[in-house]
Amino acid sequence: MNRLFRRLRHAVAAGARARRERGSATVFMLGFAAVLLVGAGLVVDGGLALNQRSRLTDDAEQAARAGANAIDEAALRDRGELVVDSGQARAVATSFLAGRGYTNIQVSVNGNQVTVSADTTVDTAILGLVGINTFDIHGDAVAEPETGIG
């Protein structure tokens, strides 16, 4: 009889423990799913941001080369000097980047060196679910003109 009461008491205690732990696996799985979602968002949206940064840097390099190609032909022909026409260089580089939709475009000419920078934003695909809707991207490049075939 004593043995039966002990078994009954253990069964009641086990049932009470099971009721207290009910749903704890669900909470764990929801937390784990949220962590996986953020991890996937970092991979996907981070890849999109890196891709856009590469594209912006490539375009900035192209704009800087186009600006450096704006040579003062009269100075080259008359004196044999390679001189960048700063006004034309700024106009060409700015037009190139603006045509591609970039913002905050800055072009400076220092001697024969053309420096270009621009910004853009990338919309997120997954991280918007946790409040990160865009990434701000910045790219810059420098170019100088060369003559002849090296």
C-alpha positions as CSV (number, residue, x, y, z in Angstrom):
1,M,0.0,0.0,0.0
2,N,2.8,2.3,0.9
3,R,4.4,1.6,-2.4
4,L,1.2,2.5,-4.2
5,F,1.0,5.9,-2.5
6,R,4.6,6.6,-3.4
7,R,3.9,5.8,-7.0
8,L,0.8,8.0,-7.0
9,R,2.7,10.9,-5.4
10,H,5.5,10.6,-8.0
11,A,2.9,10.5,-10.8
12,V,1.1,13.6,-9.5
13,A,4.4,15.5,-9.1
14,A,5.5,14.5,-12.6
15,G,2.2,15.8,-14.0
16,A,2.6,19.1,-12.1
17,R,6.1,19.5,-13.5
18,A,4.8,18.8,-17.0
19,R,2.1,21.4,-16.7
20,R,4.6,24.0,-15.6
21,E,6.9,23.3,-18.5
22,R,4.1,23.2,-21.1
23,G,4.9,25.5,-24.0
24,S,8.5,26.1,-23.2
25,A,9.6,24.3,-26.4
26,T,7.4,26.7,-28.4
27,V,9.0,29.7,-26.8
28,F,12.4,28.3,-27.5
29,M,11.5,27.6,-31.2
30,L,10.1,31.1,-31.7
31,G,13.3,32.6,-30.3
32,F,15.4,30.3,-32.5
33,A,13.4,31.2,-35.6
34,A,13.8,34.9,-34.9
35,V,17.6,34.5,-34.6
36,L,17.7,32.5,-37.8
37,L,15.6,35.2,-39.6
38,V,18.0,38.0,-38.5
39,G,21.0,35.9,-39.5
40,A,19.4,35.3,-43.0
41,G,18.7,39.0,-43.2
42,L,22.3,39.8,-42.5
43,V,23.5,37.4,-45.2
44,V,21.0,38.4,-47.9
45,D,20.8,42.2,-47.2
46,G,24.5,42.4,-46.4
47,G,25.2,40.8,-49.8
48,L,22.9,43.3,-51.5
49,A,24.6,46.1,-49.8
50,L,28.1,44.8,-50.8
51,N,27.0,44.4,-54.4
52,Q,25.6,48.0,-54.5
53,R,28.8,49.3,-52.9
54,S,30.9,47.5,-55.6
55,R,28.6,49.0,-58.3
56,L,28.9,52.5,-56.8
57,T,32.7,52.3,-56.5
58,D,32.9,51.1,-60.2
59,D,30.8,54.0,-61.3
60,A,32.8,56.5,-59.3
61,E,36.0,55.1,-60.8
62,Q,34.5,55.5,-64.3
63,A,33.3,59.0,-63.5
64,A,36.8,60.0,-62.2
65,R,38.4,58.6,-65.4
66,A,35.9,60.5,-67.5
67,G,36.7,63.6,-65.6
68,A,40.4,63.1,-65.9
69,N,39.9,62.7,-69.6
70,A,38.7,66.3,-69.8
71,I,42.1,67.6,-71.0
72,D,42.8,71.1,-72.0
73,E,43.7,70.4,-75.6
74,A,45.2,73.8,-76.3
75,A,47.7,73.4,-73.4
76,L,48.6,69.9,-74.7
77,R,49.1,71.1,-78.3
78,D,50.8,74.4,-77.6
79,R,53.0,73.6,-74.6
80,G,53.0,69.9,-74.5
81,E,51.5,70.0,-70.9
82,L,48.9,67.6,-69.7
83,V,46.3,69.8,-67.9
84,V,42.9,68.8,-66.8
85,D,40.1,71.4,-67.5
86,S,38.6,71.5,-64.0
87,G,35.2,72.9,-65.1
88,Q,34.7,70.3,-67.8
89,A,36.0,67.5,-65.5
90,R,33.5,68.4,-62.8
91,A,30.6,68.6,-65.3
92,V,31.4,65.3,-67.0
93,A,31.9,63.4,-63.7
94,T,28.8,64.9,-62.1
95,S,26.7,64.2,-65.2
96,F,27.8,60.6,-65.3
97,L,27.0,59.9,-61.6
98,A,23.7,61.9,-61.7
99,G,22.6,59.9,-64.7
100,R,22.9,56.7,-62.7
101,G,20.8,58.1,-59.8
102,Y,23.4,58.7,-57.1
103,T,23.1,61.5,-54.5
104,N,25.5,63.7,-52.6
105,I,27.9,63.8,-55.6
106,Q,31.1,65.6,-55.0
107,V,33.8,66.2,-57.6
108,S,37.1,68.0,-56.9
109,V,40.0,68.7,-59.2
110,N,43.4,69.2,-57.5
111,G,46.0,69.8,-60.2
112,N,45.5,66.9,-62.6
113,Q,43.9,64.6,-59.9
114,V,40.1,64.2,-60.2
115,T,38.5,62.9,-57.0
116,V,34.8,61.7,-57.1
117,S,32.5,60.6,-54.3
118,A,28.8,59.8,-54.2
119,D,26.2,58.1,-52.0
120,T,23.2,55.9,-52.5
121,T,20.8,53.8,-50.4
122,V,19.9,50.1,-50.7
123,D,16.5,48.8,-49.6
124,T,16.6,45.7,-47.4
125,A,14.7,42.6,-48.3
126,I,14.6,40.8,-45.0
127,L,15.9,43.1,-42.3
128,G,12.9,45.4,-42.8
129,L,11.1,43.0,-40.6
130,V,13.2,44.1,-37.6
131,G,13.2,47.8,-38.4
132,I,16.3,48.1,-40.7
133,N,14.8,49.3,-43.9
134,T,17.8,50.7,-45.8
135,F,21.6,50.7,-45.9
136,D,23.5,53.9,-46.8
137,I,26.3,53.3,-49.2
138,H,29.3,55.6,-50.0
139,G,31.9,55.2,-52.8
140,D,34.8,57.3,-54.0
141,A,37.6,57.1,-56.5
142,V,40.6,59.1,-57.8
143,A,42.0,59.3,-61.4
144,E,44.7,61.1,-63.2
145,P,45.2,61.5,-66.9
146,E,48.1,59.7,-68.7
147,T,49.5,60.2,-72.2
148,G,50.9,57.7,-74.6
149,I,50.7,54.0,-74.4
150,G,52.6,52.7,-71.4
